[in-house]
């Protein structure tokens, strides 16, 4: 393109700084363009649709605009398939011939760096002095990838003056509806803001359709708890799936909040239009579109509330599942504690058996000790007469052995009582934090003295 087109800044306070935005890292050929357009003219069923317009064809199209009658075109809608660089000559042509602010294309470039475009709304006059309502906004094209649909519009307030739309990306389905509507009745597309209604209706419908699958999956399993016998991997996968569903609900809700913001901006634009000097017939048509956008706003509000509820319920289910797992862990810990107590009881029983064996040993120990001490034979077998005789002093053995055995048992009994009292005192000091007042009582049977812990059902 040989001619030099000067930039026109209608709002320099928000437009000029965009010139300093870093260039987008995008490999787009300077002459590459991929766009379709729809034009509606005066007269019954007068419209034209061109698809896959080349760069040269678009340059020729722009050159013929000045030769047309000023009142011949009533609506132009351009559908661009790729984001244009800010210095692209097609963007300059649109800026020069249709009044598209370069800030719109620079906002597209900024969006490539994940910066929001926002919703712009301006009232101004075109180059011919006709009043217009201009603005641009961004719709969520794909809530999972943040791919957006970007729209600029210039709604004329003067009769028989063209209204222009620039729609970038993600518009295949609404574009088809718009084309079908043009084939059925061009008058339907000449109503103010009807293109916006098509685009927003598509966004709300796509969001609503995207809700169905995760919502159905969640409602199907909302009241199903994990099988306690499930493996650890199965439980992890289930919780992971719930987190994915929560993420889906949150992304959809955020996308619908953006749609709601755009609906509010367009509602303000319609109020400006209805309060302007536009003709009565166009104002009546604008009321119809306003009612359609109000319906879309109601649908958006309903979906936002539903998604908020679903997100909270899914989060609560995750918390419930964690609590149940904790309860099961606590129950397992209680079982381990009970087993530990049983082991202690059995160990004590084993200790009692050992003590019994020791007592039996002590019963024979004094006699063995006395026999060894005296080293004397109290009984003798006469080999000739085969008679068993005893020494006359055997009574000494009995007198010493019996009292000594009784003394050993008395000392052992006293030591055992002292030892039991000492163990009970230590349990009162050290075990009180775990079992409270439920000590090992109940006639010396510790197994039946531990207070049973509440079951998970009772805890809930």
Buried (B, 14 or more C-beta within 10 A) or exposed (E): EEEEBEEEEEEEEBBEEBEEBEEBEEEEEEEBBBBBBBBBBEEEEEBEBBEEBEBEEBBEBBEEBEEEEEEEBBBBBBBBBBBBBBEBBBBBBBBBBBBBBBBBBBBBBBBBEEEEBEBBBBBBEBEEEBBBBBBBBBBBBBBEEEEBBBBBBBBBBBEEBBBBBBBBBBBEBBBEBBBEBBEEEBEEBBBBBBBBBBBBBBBBBBBBEBBEEBBEBBEEBEEEEBEEEEEEEEBEEBBEBBEEBBBBBBBBBEBBEBBBBBBEBBBBBBEBBBEBEBEEEBBEBBBEBBEBBEEBBEBBEEBBEBBEEBBEBBBEBBEEBEEBBEBEEBBEEBEEBBEEBEEEBEEBEEEEEEEEEEBEEBEEBBBEBBBEEEEEEBEEEEEEEEEEEEEEEEEBBEEBBEEBBEEBEEEBEEEEEEEEEEEEEEBEEEEEEEBEEBBBEEEEEBBEBBEEBEEEEEEE
